[in-house]
């Protein structure tokens, strides 16, 4: 069983290595070793890690700026409405967090504590958080020596957690499928059961994804727009959700996608308080 995990991805930005050595720039692995909350921070990356730590730092009093190279937050989430709503309605309008999409960081200058952006801005901050994803730990394993297939730096596994080599399994971030603890756990169970002679599998089409921001974001299954002829899409605003009203956070929405023929629920997407519990209930 190969389960060597992952490490933070470091983008090829001028000055970033010097910034990491000096402590001006940190990764998510370094975050919980901070001895003080920075007054201001620029987060490189608007994925789950950047959004979660960004909302946390905002609540702790930091001035937060998020720079995301794609056109929305949570770009790896399949429903684009989630990232767009989170950026525009929640972070910008309600929290006042400065979200810059379609924007990359071109230089990190640790000596002057300045970050330069692709839009021409130069921003002075106390810290820079690198949150552009993670890289599977496959180096030094001699995978090529035994012939284990590696694609884009990750070990290739099937739905049974098997590699292309009999009796070699892999689980967790090293497979590059979904870098989620919940997925790693199921992959490990599936691998162990198959190694013991069972025929277990993981359905990658039904992986629930949750972002522990405030409000939370949850998503699983089919994504569809209201005009898709294959599905019935129902969307309910949290302004009429009693739990959201009770928490004094009546913003966000719930979207349910059902197959038009069978009427079976095939997708659930939500942004709002306790979204993760609603996702578990739907499953």
FIZADREN-202155 format. One record per residue (C-alpha): residue in one letter; x, y, z. Coordinates in steps of 0.25 Angstrom, whole numbers, plus 5000, padded with zeros to 4 digits. Layout:
N
aXYZ ...
% end
This chain:
283
x500050005000 x500650134996 x500050255004 x501150365004 x500250485004 x500550614998 x501250745000 x500850894997 x501050934982 x502051044981 x501751124968 x502851184959 x502751324964 x503951414965 x504451434979 x503551324985 x504651234990 x505351354996 x504051385003 x503851245008 x505251245014 x505051385021 x503651345026 x502951465019 x502251355011 x501651225017 x500951105012 x499751045018 x500650945026 x501351065033 x500051135036 x499751075049 x501151105054 x500951255053 x501151315066 x500351435063 x499151475054 x499651565043 x499051695041 x498951675026 x499151555017 x499051525002 x498651384999 x499151324986 x498051234981 x496551244983 x496251094985 x495751024997 x497051045005 x497051195002 x495651215004 x495551145018 x496851205023 x496451345017 x495051345024 x495751295037 x496751405037 x495751515034 x494951475046 x496251485054 x496451625050 x497351615038 x497151695025 x497051585015 x497351595000 x497151474991 x497751464977 x497251354968 x497751324954 x496451264949 x495151344947 x494451304960 x494751254974 x494751094976 x495051074962 x495150924964 x493750914969 x492850864958 x491750964960 x492251104956 x491051174963 x491651134977 x493051204975 x492351324968 x491351344979 x492451324990 x493351434984 x492251534980 x491151524991 x491851475003 x493351515003 x493251644995 x491851705000 x491751645014 x493151625019 x493851735011 x494951635007 x495751674994 x495551564984 x496351584971 x495951474961 x496651464947 x497951514955 x499251444957 x500451484966 x501651524957 x502651554969 x502851534983 x503751634989 x504151595004 x505151705006 x504051815004 x502851725008 x502151754995 x501451664985 x501251704971 x500051654962 x499751634948 x498851754948 x499951844951 x499651864966 x500751854976 x500151824990 x500951835003 x500551725013 x501051665026 x500951515020 x500751435008 x500051305008 x500351204997 x499051124995 x499051084980 x498850934983 x499750814987 x500650714980 x500650564982 x501950514989 x502450414979 x503950444978 x504950344984 x503950224983 x504650154971 x503250144965 x503950134951 x504750024956 x503549934958 x502649994947 x501650064955 x500850164945 x501050314949 x500250414942 x500450564944 x501250534957 x500150444963 x500050294964 x498950244955 x497850154962 x496550094958 x495250094965 x495849974974 x497050064978 x497949964970 x499150014962 x499549954949 x500449854957 x499749734964 x499749744979 x500149894979 x499049984984 x499150134986 x498150224995 x498050374998 x498750494992 x499850424985 x498750374975 x498350514972 x496850474970 x496250564981 x497150624992 x496150605003 x496350525016 x494950465014 x495450405000 x496750355006 x496050285017 x495050215007 x496250184997 x496950115008 x495850035013 x495549994998 x496949954996 x497049875009 x495749795006 x496249764992 x497549724997 x496849625006 x496049564994 x494849644993 x494349724981 x494149864987 x494049994980 x493950144981 x493050224973 x493750354969 x492450414963 x491850424977 x493050494985 x492450594994 x493250724994 x493150825006 x493850955008 x493950995023 x493751145020 x492651235027 x491651205021 x492051065017 x492051015003 x491550865000 x491450794987 x491250654982 x490750594969 x490250644956 x490350794952 x489250854943 x488650984939 x487151014940 x487151004924 x487750864924 x486650774917 x487150644924 x486950694939 x485950774948 x486750874955 x486150934968 x486751054975 x486351104988 x486951234995 x487351225009 x486451355012 x485351255014 x486251145021 x485951145036 x487251105040 x487951215033 x486951315038 x487251265053 x488751275051 x488451415045 x489151375032 x487951375022 x488851375010 x489251265001 x488451154994 x488151014992 x488050944979 x487550804976 x487750734963 x486750624959 x486750534947 x485550574938 x485050434935 x485350354948 x485150484958 x486350424965 x487250524972 x488550524966 x489250654970 x489250744983 x489950874984 x489850974995 x490451105001 x490051145015 x490151115030 x490350965033 x490350925018 x491250805021 x490150745030 x489150775020 x489950695010 x490150575019 x488550575021 x488350575006 x489350465004 
% end
